[in-house]
């Protein structure tokens, strides 16, 4: 005779009251309800009273239950863990005591969470976790695999119409959720839940993305994928994903994928809160047969799933209908009994759940990418270098003319066109003229220069000749390309600028006067006025002598 297992129910919520507790009561020959755990004092009290659990076997935390088991105040052979998904730490505490667990999905919200359970089982070398997907154990699901082999599969289509809670759980008279937890406890649990979901979706996900991930994918599409994998194996590759209406969460989700063998799979999940009933249909096509399964909700324990098979033989269409002999939830609990007592391999364990969570994450990423976004965090902006100060910007290196280079060689900067080299000769010989950028008016010394009146402005006096010569030289220098450097006077000698090629020596003398004038400063202007007065008295001849013999 099979052993009767002592079961502790952890999380007395909707799934526990509508699915698991009814099976435990109906199958009293296989199971005994030995303890109930819930963090809400009100729900713990009301659910325990409804299901006949004494006060000494009620616990608020898993740690309290483990302490009672260690102290042998309560006997527990296995547990069903049906909390809100934040149960990896609680599950590990149970597994360390060697207590097997039937876990309501999701096992975790991220691959990192689920990997902790996978690693623990691998380390102990013992299977201790079975995932609670009742449809995997439905009799009609097993019938599908027997009637159409994977090699003959042409199409596998799975549609679910999900209404609000009333059509699914209204008959079970579920105790309402109680918000009697302390405020700081609720706040901390909400933060932990948010952090777990963010770890599963990625930093780039919005709140709508996270809601779609939890309410549509992990609690909807993941169940469809689990049932199909129980028939034909895991999904190999996702080809297309669609979510609509835009902005409605969870809305409708469609996934087109392929099995590892290449057969096409189509998953369609709709959340329609005002739909009158729950509908789940599986259609399988081969070259000869068409199978349609009407799968009932696990919460409807008295309902039985059916499978209709149609095929053509000898020109006649033959139709056959098969009805399951038990509900999917009860069939799952029978498999769990074999898992605990005999070590029978479950259809879905932590390793399968890890692959499924990664699949749902990739589906979410496809939906987000269709909106032109990504789940990855935005790259950090590249820091812009600070602009250099004005002094640093103006301090650009300028090539200088080294003394060893030939006289008159001027190196332009990279932005300027090089000027023609100026050849210089010793002062005793006539110097070659350097053609200025603009024509400079020449003054021939043989022509008479009219004397300026005494009241004329300084620009009209004799000093203007030297300043005009200086201006001509400066004009030539200013109109040279940017960055040109004049050679050192010590190495090059006096710069000669000729205004008339016929009399080069006079030009040299004029330049010498200009240099003397620049060195004299303001005093030169005073002397120039004095010279102008003298020339007015002596006539034009004295002025001509002064031009031809400067500094004599």
C-alpha positions as a printed NumPy array, in Angstrom:
array([[  0.   ,   0.   ,   0.   ],
       [  1.381,   3.48 ,  -0.925],
       [  2.607,   5.596,   1.928],
       [  0.489,   8.519,   3.095],
       [  2.574,  11.671,   2.841],
       [  2.399,  14.495,   5.394],
       [  2.121,  17.696,   3.356],
       [  2.72 ,  21.264,   4.554],
       [  1.047,  23.988,   2.46 ],
       [  3.207,  27.13 ,   2.316],
       [  1.207,  30.094,   1.045],
       [ -2.545,  29.767,   1.599],
       [ -3.475,  31.928,  -1.387],
       [ -5.69 ,  31.438,  -4.407],
       [ -3.876,  28.475,  -5.976],
       [ -3.576,  26.663,  -2.668],
       [ -7.279,  27.044,  -1.804],
       [ -8.632,  26.357,  -5.299],
       [ -6.211,  23.68 ,  -6.604],
       [ -3.984,  22.016,  -4.008],
       [ -6.066,  21.839,  -0.82 ],
       [ -9.105,  20.294,  -2.592],
       [ -6.895,  17.523,  -4.   ],
       [ -5.31 ,  16.852,  -0.608],
       [ -8.729,  16.488,   0.96 ],
       [-10.093,  14.322,  -1.854],
       [ -7.034,  12.065,  -1.865],
       [ -6.899,  11.431,   1.877],
       [ -5.588,   7.941,   1.101],
       [ -2.334,   9.42 ,  -0.23 ],
       [ -1.925,  12.752,   1.559],
       [ -2.437,  14.329,   4.969],
       [ -2.457,  18.087,   5.577],
       [ -0.002,  18.447,   8.469],
       [  0.728,  22.218,   8.519],
       [ -0.14 ,  25.57 ,   6.955],
       [  2.239,  28.53 ,   6.589],
       [  1.209,  32.084,   5.664],
       [  2.626,  35.481,   6.586],
       [ -0.861,  37.032,   6.875],
       [ -2.312,  36.278,  10.335],
       [ -5.874,  36.686,   9.113],
       [ -5.544,  34.433,   6.071],
       [ -3.598,  31.869,   8.084],
       [ -6.356,  31.74 ,  10.688],
       [ -9.279,  31.583,   8.234],
       [ -7.748,  29.06 ,   5.834],
       [ -6.632,  26.806,   8.693],
       [-10.13 ,  26.841,  10.144],
       [-11.662,  25.997,   6.752],
       [ -9.332,  23.031,   6.215],
       [ -9.161,  21.728,   9.766],
       [ -5.614,  22.595,  10.788],
       [ -5.043,  22.984,  14.533],
       [ -3.451,  26.125,  15.881],
       [ -0.207,  24.401,  16.931],
       [  0.376,  23.463,  13.258],
       [  0.01 ,  26.973,  11.917],
       [  3.157,  28.962,  11.163],
       [  3.829,  32.446,   9.87 ],
       [  7.248,  31.77 ,   8.311],
       [  9.145,  28.888,   6.775],
       [ 11.809,  29.325,   9.453],
       [  9.168,  28.604,  12.106],
       [  8.112,  25.475,  10.227],
       [ 11.708,  24.236,   9.876],
       [ 12.27 ,  24.816,  13.61 ],
       [  9.137,  22.778,  14.43 ],
       [ 10.302,  19.976,  12.125],
       [ 13.727,  19.967,  13.74 ],
       [ 12.105,  19.831,  17.17 ],
       [  9.788,  17.013,  15.935],
       [  6.699,  18.976,  16.897],
       [  5.296,  18.462,  13.424],
       [  5.969,  15.782,  10.811],
       [  6.494,  16.893,   7.228],
       [  7.371,  14.582,   4.323],
       [  6.979,  17.171,   1.556],
       [  5.658,  20.681,   0.961],
       [  3.778,  22.571,  -1.712],
       [  5.205,  26.062,  -2.132],
       [  2.566,  28.406,  -3.602],
       [  3.723,  31.876,  -2.57 ],
       [  4.145,  34.96 ,  -4.762],
       [  7.467,  34.   ,  -6.338],
       [  9.853,  35.343,  -3.678],
       [ 10.56 ,  31.892,  -2.318],
       [ 14.08 ,  30.892,  -3.38 ],
       [ 15.53 ,  31.459,   0.105],
       [ 12.62 ,  29.63 ,   1.739],
       [ 12.988,  26.781,  -0.732],
       [ 16.694,  26.417,  -0.028],
       [ 15.979,  26.281,   3.722],
       [ 13.609,  23.362,   3.097],
       [ 15.936,  21.575,   0.689],
       [ 18.785,  21.706,   3.217],
       [ 16.529,  19.671,   5.511],
       [ 16.   ,  17.195,   2.681],
       [ 12.291,  18.073,   2.268],
       [ 10.985,  17.694,  -1.325],
       [  8.865,  20.52 ,  -2.715],
       [  6.146,  20.965,  -5.323],
       [  6.675,  24.593,  -6.418],
       [  4.139,  26.849,  -8.105],
       [  5.809,  28.75 , -10.958],
       [  7.639,  30.926, -11.297],
       [ 10.522,  29.353,  -9.441],
       [ 12.272,  32.708,  -9.708],
       [ 12.074,  35.919, -11.722],
       [ 15.622,  35.782, -13.075],
       [ 17.976,  33.145, -14.36 ],
       [ 20.325,  33.924, -11.471],
       [ 17.667,  33.044,  -8.909],
       [ 16.707,  29.781, -10.574],
       [ 20.359,  28.837, -11.04 ],
       [ 20.768,  28.766,  -7.265],
       [ 18.295,  25.883,  -7.036],
       [ 19.831,  24.126, -10.03 ],
       [ 23.276,  24.342,  -8.467],
       [ 21.988,  23.004,  -5.131],
       [ 20.423,  19.947,  -6.732],
       [ 23.574,  19.317,  -8.731],
       [ 25.679,  19.581,  -5.595],
       [ 23.529,  17.162,  -3.572],
       [ 22.981,  14.816,  -6.492],
       [ 19.304,  14.407,  -5.585],
       [ 16.149,  15.686,  -7.264],
       [ 14.113,  17.559,  -4.642],
       [ 12.053,  20.068,  -6.698],
       [  9.107,  19.393,  -9.007],
       [  7.414,  22.271, -10.848],
       [  3.607,  22.52 , -10.543],
       [  2.389,  22.568, -14.17 ],
       [ -0.826,  20.494, -13.96 ],
       [ -1.511,  20.499, -17.717],
       [  1.703,  18.547, -18.274],
       [  0.081,  15.579, -16.52 ],
       [ -3.3  ,  15.776, -18.231],
       [ -4.245,  12.435, -19.799],
       [ -5.168,  13.997, -23.163],
       [ -1.708,  15.59 , -23.403],
       [ -0.124,  12.17 , -23.13 ],
       [ -2.552,  10.926, -25.787],
       [ -1.386,  13.549, -28.279],
       [  2.189,  12.268, -28.227],
       [  0.993,   8.709, -28.778],
       [ -1.158,   9.553, -31.816],
       [  1.232,  11.846, -33.723],
       [  4.951,  11.232, -33.591],
       [  7.355,  14.192, -33.603],
       [  8.674,  13.29 , -37.064],
       [  5.128,  13.561, -38.527],
       [  4.348,  16.898, -36.908],
       [  3.316,  19.66 , -39.315],
       [  1.965,  22.24 , -36.862],
       [  1.428,  22.573, -33.125],
       [ -0.907,  25.4  , -32.112],
       [ -1.868,  26.306, -28.537],
       [ -4.489,  28.989, -27.722],
       [ -5.528,  30.24 , -24.279],
       [ -8.326,  32.655, -23.429],
       [ -7.734,  33.862, -19.865],
       [-10.627,  35.625, -18.082],
       [-10.55 ,  37.428, -14.752],
       [-10.477,  35.522, -11.452],
       [-14.204,  34.944, -11.03 ],
       [-14.752,  32.323, -13.79 ],
       [-11.642,  30.463, -12.636],
       [-11.799,  30.605,  -8.842],
       [-15.257,  31.891,  -7.936],
       [-16.597,  28.402,  -7.12 ],
       [-13.768,  27.721,  -4.665],
       [-14.83 ,  30.529,  -2.25 ],
       [-11.234,  31.609,  -1.776],
       [-10.411,  33.612,   1.344],
       [ -9.611,  37.152,   0.265],
       [ -6.07 ,  38.428,   0.586],
       [ -5.484,  40.154,   3.886],
       [ -3.386,  43.311,   4.136],
       [ -2.795,  42.98 ,   7.849],
       [  0.987,  42.886,   7.614],
       [  2.927,  45.69 ,   9.338],
       [  3.609,  48.631,   7.088],
       [  7.375,  48.23 ,   7.094],
       [  7.027,  44.527,   6.253],
       [  4.792,  45.263,   3.266],
       [  7.143,  48.001,   2.09 ],
       [ 10.191,  45.763,   2.325],
       [  8.452,  42.9  ,   0.523],
       [  7.36 ,  45.233,  -2.237],
       [ 10.932,  46.435,  -2.653],
       [ 12.244,  42.866,  -2.741],
       [  9.694,  41.93 ,  -5.384],
       [ 10.573,  44.944,  -7.503],
       [ 14.284,  44.175,  -7.268],
       [ 13.722,  40.524,  -8.256],
       [ 11.645,  41.469, -11.305],
       [ 14.141,  44.137, -12.366],
       [ 16.901,  41.532, -12.194],
       [ 14.852,  39.304, -14.494],
       [ 13.893,  41.93 , -17.068],
       [ 16.994,  44.123, -17.133],
       [ 17.807,  47.69 , -16.244],
       [ 16.439,  49.035, -19.496],
       [ 12.906,  47.679, -18.909],
       [ 10.052,  50.016, -18.059],
       [  7.387,  49.27 , -15.466],
       [  5.029,  48.166, -18.249],
       [  7.675,  45.749, -19.48 ],
       [  7.992,  44.267, -15.994],
       [  4.234,  43.9  , -15.626],
       [  4.039,  42.159, -18.998],
       [  6.889,  39.859, -17.991],
       [  5.176,  38.759, -14.76 ],
       [  1.477,  38.859, -15.647],
       [  1.638,  37.77 , -19.277],
       [  4.775,  35.701, -19.837],
       [  5.699,  33.944, -16.589],
       [  2.084,  33.265, -15.568],
       [  0.686,  32.697, -19.068],
       [  2.926,  31.838, -21.993],
       [  5.345,  29.89 , -19.767],
       [  2.529,  27.455, -18.866],
       [  1.801,  26.892, -22.549],
       [  5.466,  26.268, -23.314],
       [  5.714,  23.82 , -20.404],
       [  2.763,  21.778, -21.635],
       [  4.047,  21.585, -25.21 ],
       [  7.522,  20.646, -24.017],
       [  5.98 ,  17.739, -22.102],
       [  4.656,  16.416, -25.443],
       [  7.424,  17.079, -27.97 ],
       [ 10.391,  18.468, -26.067],
       [ 11.76 ,  21.979, -25.574],
       [ 11.311,  24.92 , -27.893],
       [ 14.454,  25.455, -29.897],
       [ 14.16 ,  28.889, -31.482],
       [ 11.753,  31.823, -31.405],
       [ 10.956,  33.192, -34.87 ],
       [  8.38 ,  35.921, -34.277],
       [  6.746,  37.66 , -31.303],
       [  3.811,  40.06 , -31.242],
       [  2.024,  41.88 , -28.43 ],
       [ -1.159,  43.92 , -28.78 ],
       [ -3.103,  46.163, -28.203],
       [ -0.33 ,  48.658, -27.766],
       [ -0.094,  49.879, -24.199],
       [ -2.515,  47.249, -22.785],
       [ -0.978,  45.   , -20.114],
       [ -0.922,  42.046, -20.314],
       [ -3.092,  42.119, -23.478],
       [ -2.541,  39.46 , -26.136],
       [  0.739,  37.701, -26.944],
       [  1.625,  35.592, -29.965],
       [  4.823,  33.555, -30.304],
       [  5.96 ,  31.676, -33.398],
       [  8.773,  29.247, -32.66 ],
       [ 10.287,  25.915, -33.608],
       [ 10.906,  22.73 , -31.675],
       [ 14.42 ,  21.357, -31.536],
       [ 13.452,  19.016, -34.387],
       [ 12.328,  21.933, -36.569],
       [  8.538,  21.517, -36.286],
       [  6.672,  24.87 , -36.126],
       [  4.925,  25.955, -32.919],
       [  2.379,  28.727, -32.467],
       [  1.437,  30.039, -29.012],
       [ -1.445,  32.486, -28.568],
       [ -2.366,  33.858, -25.157],
       [ -5.165,  36.412, -24.549],
       [ -6.087,  38.083, -21.305],
       [ -9.768,  39.096, -21.61 ],
       [-11.013,  40.069, -18.142],
       [-14.699,  40.109, -19.17 ],
       [-14.67 ,  36.759, -20.984],
       [-17.33 ,  34.359, -19.63 ],
       [-15.051,  31.331, -19.326],
       [-11.56 ,  29.913, -19.51 ],
       [-10.691,  28.288, -22.849],
       [ -7.543,  26.315, -23.666],
       [ -7.221,  24.541, -26.995],
       [ -4.371,  22.561, -28.515],
       [ -4.424,  21.677, -32.224],
       [ -1.932,  19.257, -33.742],
       [ -1.649,  18.519, -37.472],
       [  0.097,  15.774, -39.375],
       [ -0.223,  14.541, -42.963],
       [ -2.989,  12.11 , -41.933],
       [ -4.515,  13.354, -38.691],
       [ -5.91 ,  16.407, -36.967],
       [ -6.086,  16.428, -33.175],
       [ -7.932,  19.027, -31.122],
       [ -7.663,  18.971, -27.319],
       [-10.02 ,  20.906, -25.049],
       [ -7.969,  21.306, -21.876],
       [ -9.798,  22.254, -18.676],
       [ -8.474,  24.63 , -16.04 ],
       [ -6.754,  22.926, -13.06 ],
       [ -9.012,  24.838, -10.673],
       [-12.031,  23.048, -12.172],
       [-11.29 ,  19.733, -10.51 ],
       [-14.547,  18.08 , -11.585],
       [-14.063,  18.929, -15.265],
       [-12.269,  16.549, -17.6  ],
       [-10.256,  17.422, -20.68 ],
       [-11.175,  15.862, -24.04 ],
       [ -9.275,  15.016, -27.205],
       [-10.936,  14.777, -30.63 ],
       [ -9.053,  12.928, -33.374],
       [-10.073,  13.061, -37.045],
       [ -8.47 ,  11.101, -39.851],
       [ -9.358,   9.701, -43.25 ],
       [ -9.334,   5.954, -43.87 ],
       [-10.509,   4.298, -47.098],
       [-12.186,   7.516, -48.196],
       [-14.137,   7.852, -44.959],
       [-13.513,  10.492, -42.261],
       [-13.276,   8.86 , -38.85 ],
       [-13.689,  10.919, -35.66 ],
       [-12.811,   9.719, -32.18 ],
       [-13.12 ,  11.475, -28.812],
       [-11.128,  10.608, -25.693],
       [-11.944,  11.961, -22.212],
       [ -9.455,  12.101, -19.34 ],
       [-10.313,   9.911, -16.362],
       [ -9.08 ,  12.48 , -13.822],
       [ -8.414,  16.169, -13.525],
       [ -4.996,  17.566, -14.355],
       [ -4.368,  18.768, -10.775],
       [ -5.057,  15.348,  -9.293],
       [ -2.874,  13.686, -11.927],
       [ -0.055,  16.084, -10.993],
       [ -0.343,  15.198,  -7.301],
       [ -0.192,  11.523,  -8.138],
       [  3.045,  12.182, -10.003],
       [  4.357,  14.161,  -7.03 ],
       [  3.61 ,  11.232,  -4.725],
       [  5.721,   9.001,  -6.98 ],
       [  8.431,  11.658,  -7.048],
       [  8.661,  11.812,  -3.253],
       [  8.223,   8.114,  -2.465],
       [  9.994,   6.456,  -5.415],
       [ 12.168,   9.193,  -6.861],
       [ 10.353,   9.168, -10.216],
       [ 11.714,  11.817, -12.563],
       [  9.376,  14.858, -12.83 ],
       [  8.354,  16.31 , -16.168],
       [  9.668,  19.729, -15.119],
       [ 12.403,  20.51 , -12.617],
       [ 14.712,  23.461, -11.846],
       [ 16.87 ,  22.921, -14.933],
       [ 13.779,  23.003, -17.171],
       [ 12.534,  26.097, -15.377],
       [ 15.861,  27.83 , -15.921],
       [ 15.581,  27.272, -19.659],
       [ 11.969,  28.486, -19.605],
       [ 12.78 ,  31.693, -17.73 ],
       [ 15.493,  32.469, -20.26 ],
       [ 12.985,  31.815, -23.057],
       [ 10.455,  34.239, -21.56 ],
       [ 13.186,  36.836, -21.159],
       [ 14.037,  36.522, -24.86 ],
       [ 10.339,  36.844, -25.785],
       [ 10.095,  40.04 , -23.745],
       [ 13.228,  41.363, -25.427],
       [ 11.647,  40.751, -28.849],
       [  8.498,  42.636, -27.839],
       [ 10.533,  45.566, -26.567],
       [ 12.731,  45.63 , -29.672],
       [  9.6  ,  45.83 , -31.837],
       [  8.919,  49.157, -30.09 ],
       [ 12.367,  50.415, -30.984],
       [ 13.812,  49.967, -27.49 ],
       [ 16.057,  47.516, -25.669],
       [ 16.142,  45.832, -22.275],
       [ 19.83 ,  46.571, -21.927],
       [ 20.816,  49.626, -19.928],
       [ 21.591,  52.747, -21.899],
       [ 25.323,  53.252, -22.435],
       [ 26.937,  55.873, -20.296],
       [ 27.556,  59.128, -22.184],
       [ 31.124,  59.695, -23.339],
       [ 32.641,  62.507, -21.267],
       [ 33.251,  65.642, -23.306],
       [ 36.732,  67.13 , -22.702],
       [ 36.734,  70.549, -21.138],
       [ 37.63 ,  73.371, -23.545],
       [ 41.12 ,  74.732, -23.184],
       [ 41.632,  78.255, -21.882],
       [ 42.221,  81.165, -24.224],
       [ 45.837,  81.357, -23.213],
       [ 46.366,  77.707, -24.09 ],
       [ 44.541,  78.041, -27.389],
       [ 46.581,  81.06 , -28.405],
       [ 49.851,  79.438, -27.432],
       [ 50.176,  77.484, -30.651],
       [ 53.691,  76.454, -31.537],
       [ 55.244,  78.644, -34.23 ],
       [ 58.248,  77.495, -36.161],
       [ 61.15 ,  79.85 , -35.729],
       [ 64.061,  80.544, -38.035],
       [ 67.233,  79.189, -36.521],
       [ 70.304,  81.388, -36.9  ],
       [ 72.149,  78.717, -38.857],
       [ 69.722,  78.923, -41.755],
       [ 70.321,  81.252, -44.694],
       [ 69.355,  84.819, -44.216],
       [ 65.902,  85.728, -45.35 ],
       [ 64.541,  82.158, -45.118],
       [ 61.196,  82.348, -43.386],
       [ 59.27 ,  79.18 , -42.323],
       [ 55.493,  79.534, -42.65 ],
       [ 53.027,  77.775, -40.385],
       [ 51.01 ,  74.861, -41.746],
       [ 48.1  ,  77.206, -42.541],
       [ 50.09 ,  79.749, -44.544],
       [ 51.62 ,  79.539, -47.965],
       [ 55.371,  79.946, -47.92 ],
       [ 56.678,  83.322, -49.016],
       [ 59.378,  83.689, -51.614],
       [ 62.828,  83.799, -50.045],
       [ 64.502,  87.213, -49.879],
       [ 68.112,  87.233, -50.894],
       [ 70.286,  89.712, -49.042],
       [ 73.682,  91.107, -50.006],
       [ 76.287,  92.943, -48.027],
       [ 75.477,  96.628, -47.512],
       [ 78.251,  97.702, -49.837],
       [ 76.626,  96.037, -52.789],
       [ 73.191,  96.783, -54.167],
       [ 70.589,  94.55 , -52.552],
       [ 67.962,  92.732, -54.514],
       [ 64.607,  94.23 , -53.927],
       [ 61.809,  92.333, -52.215],
       [ 58.58 ,  92.985, -53.996],
       [ 55.971,  93.972, -51.378],
       [ 52.483,  92.489, -51.228],
       [ 51.078,  95.817, -52.433],
       [ 52.76 ,  98.504, -54.537],
       [ 54.502, 101.092, -52.428],
       [ 54.703, 104.626, -53.734],
       [ 58.285, 105.494, -54.579],
       [ 59.922, 108.854, -53.989],
       [ 62.725, 109.77 , -56.338],
       [ 65.31 , 111.918, -54.586],
       [ 65.995, 113.984, -57.749],
       [ 62.519, 115.426, -57.723],
       [ 61.996, 118.465, -55.561],
       [ 59.872, 118.141, -52.482],
       [ 57.744, 121.089, -51.563],
       [ 58.287, 122.432, -48.146],
       [ 55.399, 122.046, -45.76 ],
       [ 54.087, 125.072, -43.976],
       [ 54.86 , 125.487, -40.331],
       [ 51.28 , 124.881, -39.317],
       [ 50.983, 121.574, -41.261],
       [ 50.238, 118.468, -39.197],
       [ 53.097, 116.134, -38.357],
       [ 52.163, 113.752, -41.125],
       [ 53.136, 116.353, -43.745],
       [ 56.61 , 117.172, -42.302],
       [ 59.965, 115.719, -43.084],
       [ 59.584, 113.112, -40.35 ],
       [ 56.78 , 111.697, -42.456],
       [ 59.354, 110.513, -44.978],
       [ 61.003, 108.283, -42.447],
       [ 57.645, 107.224, -41.052],
       [ 56.396, 106.538, -44.595],
       [ 59.377, 104.329, -45.173],
       [ 58.709, 102.64 , -41.827],
       [ 55.052, 102.229, -42.755],
       [ 56.019, 100.688, -46.052],
       [ 58.238,  98.206, -44.273],
       [ 55.56 ,  97.484, -41.702],
       [ 52.979,  97.099, -44.469],
       [ 55.136,  94.529, -46.136],
       [ 55.552,  92.718, -42.841],
       [ 51.841,  92.876, -42.014],
       [ 50.821,  91.548, -45.396],
       [ 53.143,  88.57 , -45.103],
       [ 51.545,  85.199, -44.27 ],
       [ 50.508,  84.621, -40.664],
       [ 53.247,  83.342, -38.428],
       [ 56.27 ,  84.618, -40.431],
       [ 59.234,  85.537, -38.286],
       [ 61.791,  88.168, -39.243],
       [ 65.398,  86.933, -39.159],
       [ 67.634,  88.081, -36.375],
       [ 69.332,  91.373, -37.259],
       [ 72.592,  90.21 , -35.747],
       [ 72.837,  87.241, -38.046],
       [ 71.273,  88.718, -41.162],
       [ 72.532,  92.262, -41.126],
       [ 70.506,  95.401, -41.798],
       [ 67.374,  94.696, -43.804],
       [ 67.359,  96.663, -47.025],
       [ 64.171,  97.734, -48.685],
       [ 64.593,  99.48 , -52.011],
       [ 61.951, 101.86 , -53.297],
       [ 63.794, 102.613, -56.518],
       [ 66.045, 100.159, -58.285],
       [ 67.964, 102.995, -59.965],
       [ 69.427, 104.288, -56.68 ],
       [ 69.795, 101.363, -54.252],
       [ 72.172, 103.175, -51.901],
       [ 69.596, 105.904, -51.281],
       [ 67.063, 103.289, -50.287],
       [ 69.526, 101.808, -47.824],
       [ 70.071, 105.222, -46.344],
       [ 66.331, 105.818, -46.084],
       [ 65.921, 102.584, -44.207],
       [ 68.762, 103.516, -41.876],
       [ 67.007, 106.813, -41.121],
       [ 63.796, 104.899, -40.36 ],
       [ 65.64 , 102.648, -37.925],
       [ 67.238, 105.638, -36.248],
       [ 63.89 , 107.311, -35.994],
       [ 62.322, 104.277, -34.351],
       [ 65.197, 104.084, -31.863],
       [ 64.991, 107.792, -31.028],
       [ 61.344, 107.624, -30.101],
       [ 59.458, 110.854, -29.414],
       [ 62.624, 112.936, -29.55 ],
       [ 62.971, 112.101, -33.228],
       [ 59.665, 113.783, -33.927],
       [ 60.914, 117.011, -32.258],
       [ 64.089, 116.943, -34.291],
       [ 62.087, 116.37 , -37.431],
       [ 60.1  , 119.552, -36.813],
       [ 63.332, 121.473, -36.271],
       [ 64.766, 120.13 , -39.5  ],
       [ 61.632, 121.121, -41.326],
       [ 61.986, 124.729, -40.162],
       [ 65.61 , 124.81 , -41.236],
       [ 64.825, 123.47 , -44.641],
       [ 62.182, 126.094, -45.114],
       [ 64.856, 128.773, -44.72 ],
       [ 67.629, 127.146, -46.749],
       [ 65.529, 125.906, -49.618],
       [ 65.141, 122.72 , -51.493],
       [ 68.881, 122.081, -51.853],
       [ 69.377, 121.53 , -48.139],
       [ 66.504, 119.112, -48.105],
       [ 67.982, 117.133, -50.974],
       [ 71.338, 116.98 , -49.166],
       [ 69.666, 115.686, -46.016],
       [ 67.955, 112.908, -47.967],
       [ 71.124, 111.788, -49.709],
       [ 73.382, 112.019, -46.668],
       [ 71.386, 110.942, -43.639],
       [ 73.168, 110.997, -40.311],
       [ 76.16 , 112.94 , -41.732]])
